[in-house]
Amino acid sequence: MIALLLPHLLSIVVFLFTLLFVSSIIRTKRAAGSTIAWLLLICVFPYIGIPFYLFLSKRKLSLVKKEKLYLPAKEDKIKNLSSVQKILSTSGTPKARLNQSIQLLSTGVEAYDDLIALIKNARRSIYITTFVFGNDGVGKKIVRALAERAKTGIDVRVIVDSFGATIIRHPSFAEFKRLGGKVAYFMPIFHLPFKGRSNLRNHRKMIVVDKKVAILGGMNLAEEYLGPVQQPQQWVDLSIKIEGTCVHDIEDVFLQDWDYAIHRKTILPESSSILGEQGNLIAQIVASGPDVCGDPLYDVLLIAIYEAQNNISIVTPYFIPDESLTKALELAARRGVSVQIVIPKHSNHPLADIARGSFIRQLEASGAAIEFYPTMIHSKVVMIDQSLAILGSANFDMRSLLLIYELGLMIYSEETLKAVENWLQAIKLKTVRGIPKSNFFRDLAEGIGRVIGPVL
């Protein structure tokens, strides 16, 4: 009798759990595409969807951000961006900072040379966050340089995301830690009990030295991204070196991530380093992710695209927007704004290339220019009307913009905007157009990709 009833009881339990999680998905603030994808997975394949939802679904954490106040940029210094500033002010983002010094590091050799020089010249502290720390020639050289500085008593700390480190628990870290260096692995993949946090990866890349200078952007610490010599297989990427009070904002993000990774509060001595004027540029640090109120990078992109008057340029390795961003770009192109999207012809993630298909076809049909870079381009750049540039670690996909830990730099000053524009023009000289022709099987794959894209 029990054997006969058991399948029915199991079906009832699964049905009740399905109702429970469908209710949870509908009540949780998510992108429409993400909501549809989760609903489809749980309703059609509940035995797979429910465990996945328990394991991967959580989007926000209850964390209290530290507040630090610096002199904000005057509103009249940032032209035609009042909407952007109002949106950011509601998320707890530090205000735009005056008198910053910004330098683009457009090659892996430049980024590597600057990083090694900063490490060697550090006097007080070196803080590094990276998604991947390569167990290769470049990674080993960086670890050795960090170990040398840790041996002198400098406070050297490295955060590596646990997912990015699953394959390459860097063997050199043992010697680095023996000499006084500290390593923290961010967000363990497996949790007991399930907390739904395994999907919340730390994708931020930042290096902060002596509270005075920082490097951020898209480059991980591995041979694909940077090194002492330009390699044929090296990806095209972009980093930014910055000096000024924005460095304090970046360090605040690092220390908050460090505290979360080691599960205790770090108490640091008060710094005697007080930054004065470092340049004449205006910039703003924007952190996004589970530890931030709202979705500031996503919100800024959406409102900036809607308010664009002349041109929108996007460079990203993975282009999987949601319906709202896609519609905003489509409408911009249809009202005469020049919309140019640069993506690699083939990225390192074939599924992402399939998932982008229907989006780029829709945008090309509306008048947007889809430009394919011949090799892997890993840079993340958005430029609007030569009045705003958004650089950093976030890809133009919903995982970056709504789910994981990212760090962006908003640039408002003409001098740096011109440098970004020149970089964009150099990139576009190497691009070609030509979306692959559609057929039944490609349409089917791209349609499925559009549905599951938000959870990729």
Secondary structure, DSSP 8 states (H G I E B T S, - for coil): -HHHHHHHHHHHHHHHHHHHHHHHHHHS---HHHHHHHHHHHHH-HHHHHHHHHHH---------------B--GGGSTT-HHHHHHHHTTT----EEEEEEEEE-SHHHHHHHHHHHHHH-SSEEEEEES-B-SSHHHHHHHHHHHHHHHTT-EEEEEEETTTTSS---TTHHHHHHTT-EEEEES-S--SS--S-TT--B---EEEETTTEEEEES--BSTTT--SS--TT--B--EEEEESTHHHHHHHHHHHHHHHHHTS---------------SEEEEEEEESTTSSS-HHHHHHHHHHHH-SSEEEEE-S-EE--HHHHHHHHHHHHTT-EEEEEEESS-S-HHHHHHTHHHHHHHHHTT-EEEEESS-B---EEEETTTEEEEES--EEHHHHHTSBEEEEEE--HHHHHHHHHHHHHHHTT-B-------HHHHHHHHHHHHHGGG-
